[in-house]
Amino acid sequence: MMPVSSSRSPERSNAMKSKATIRFVAISVTLTMGLAACASLSSRVRDKEDLLAAAGFDVHPAATPQREAVLKSLPPHKFVRRVKGDHVEYFYADPLVCNCLYTGDQRAFDTYKYEVFERRIADEQQLTAQMYQEPPGWWHGWNWGLWGSPGPAWW
């Protein structure tokens, strides 16, 4: 009796395995990036909420159906400004992290904006300090390939 041979050739089987591997890697990378994006959004929102509380905004949990309805009626993670006569109120709805509503007056909002500005300056200063910590000439070790080496002939 002759052995029954598979209808698939080894090359075709290897090609199918490599396609399956590529598909698996692509799905894994996509899921990982999606989870990282969710985590970074959540941490950014949490950082913003820390600043809101520090700036003087009051936190109101959506513990009743009426508060839940108000929370859902507002755009999530955006400031809403309401003016009544000469009084200005700001609302910030967070259905994601705390399921609450932040409320504050003009002073709290100005303090929040100032803190955001200060953080940006601090981040830029930190980035600048990191750039200047690089040893001089650290790029000379690169393989410049077709571009040639940097130097006077380059410019």
C-alpha positions in Angstrom: 0.0 0.0 0.0 1.2 3.5 -0.9 1.2 6.2 1.7 -1.5 8.8 1.2 0.1 12.1 0.5 -1.3 15.4 1.6 -2.8 17.6 -1.1 -0.9 20.5 0.3 2.7 21.1 -0.6 5.2 22.0 2.2 5.7 25.4 0.6 2.0 26.2 0.7 1.8 25.0 4.3 4.7 27.2 5.3 3.2 30.2 3.4 -0.1 29.7 5.3 1.7 29.5 8.6 3.6 32.7 7.9 0.3 34.5 6.9 -1.3 33.3 10.1 1.7 34.6 12.1 1.6 38.0 10.3 -2.1 38.2 11.0 -1.6 37.3 14.7 1.2 39.9 15.1 -0.9 42.6 13.4 -3.9 41.9 15.6 -1.7 41.8 18.7 -0.1 45.2 17.8 -3.5 46.7 17.1 -4.9 45.5 20.4 -1.9 46.7 22.3 -2.0 50.2 20.7 -5.7 50.4 21.4 -5.2 49.5 25.1 -2.4 52.0 25.4 -4.6 54.7 23.9 -7.3 54.0 26.4 -4.9 54.0 29.3 -3.3 57.2 28.2 -6.8 58.9 27.7 -7.7 57.7 31.2 -4.5 59.0 32.7 -4.8 62.3 30.9 -8.4 62.7 32.2 -7.3 61.8 35.7 -4.5 64.4 35.5 -6.9 67.0 34.3 -9.3 66.2 37.2 -6.5 66.5 39.7 -5.8 70.0 38.4 -9.5 70.8 38.4 -9.8 69.8 42.1 -6.6 71.7 43.0 -7.9 74.8 41.2 -11.0 75.0 43.3 -13.6 73.1 41.2 -16.2 71.3 43.3 -16.9 67.6 42.6 -20.5 66.4 42.4 -20.9 62.6 42.0 -23.8 61.5 39.8 -25.4 59.5 42.6 -29.0 60.2 41.7 -30.9 59.7 38.5 -31.3 63.5 38.2 -27.6 64.1 38.4 -26.9 61.2 36.0 -29.3 62.8 33.5 -27.5 66.2 33.8 -24.1 64.5 33.4 -25.2 62.7 30.2 -26.6 66.0 28.8 -23.2 67.6 28.9 -20.4 66.9 26.5 -17.8 64.6 28.2 -14.4 66.0 29.1 -15.1 69.5 27.8 -15.8 72.8 29.6 -19.2 74.3 29.4 -19.6 77.9 30.3 -22.8 79.4 31.7 -23.4 83.1 32.3 -26.1 84.3 34.7 -26.0 88.1 34.9 -22.5 88.9 36.1 -21.8 85.4 37.4 -20.0 82.9 35.3 -20.0 79.1 36.0 -18.0 76.4 34.4 -19.0 72.7 34.2 -16.8 69.7 33.3 -18.5 66.4 33.0 -16.6 63.2 33.5 -18.6 60.0 32.8 -15.4 57.9 32.3 -13.3 58.1 35.4 -15.3 59.4 38.4 -18.8 59.6 36.9 -19.1 63.1 38.3 -19.6 66.8 37.5 -17.0 69.4 38.3 -18.4 72.9 38.9 -16.4 76.1 39.4 -16.5 79.9 39.1 -14.3 82.2 37.0 -11.6 82.2 39.6 -11.4 78.4 39.7 -11.3 78.3 35.9 -8.5 81.0 35.7 -6.5 79.1 38.3 -6.9 75.9 36.3 -5.7 77.5 33.1 -2.8 79.0 35.0 -1.8 75.6 36.3 -2.1 74.0 32.8 0.2 76.8 31.5 2.7 76.3 34.3 2.8 72.5 33.6 3.4 73.1 29.9 6.3 75.4 30.7 7.7 72.9 33.2 7.5 70.1 30.6 9.2 72.2 28.0 12.0 73.1 30.5 12.4 69.4 31.3 12.6 68.5 27.6 15.2 71.3 27.0 17.3 70.1 30.0 17.2 66.5 28.7 18.3 67.7 25.2 21.3 69.6 26.7 22.3 66.5 28.7 23.3 64.7 25.5 27.0 64.5 25.2 28.4 66.9 22.5 28.9 65.1 19.1 26.7 62.1 20.0 25.4 62.0 16.4 28.9 61.4 14.9 28.6 57.7 15.7 25.6 57.3 13.3 26.0 55.6 10.0 25.0 58.4 7.7 24.9 56.1 4.6 24.1 57.9 1.4 23.9 61.3 3.2 27.6 61.2 3.9 29.2 62.4 7.2 28.1 65.6 8.7 30.7 68.4 8.6 31.8 71.5 6.7 31.3 69.8 3.3 27.8 69.0 4.3 26.6 72.6 4.4 
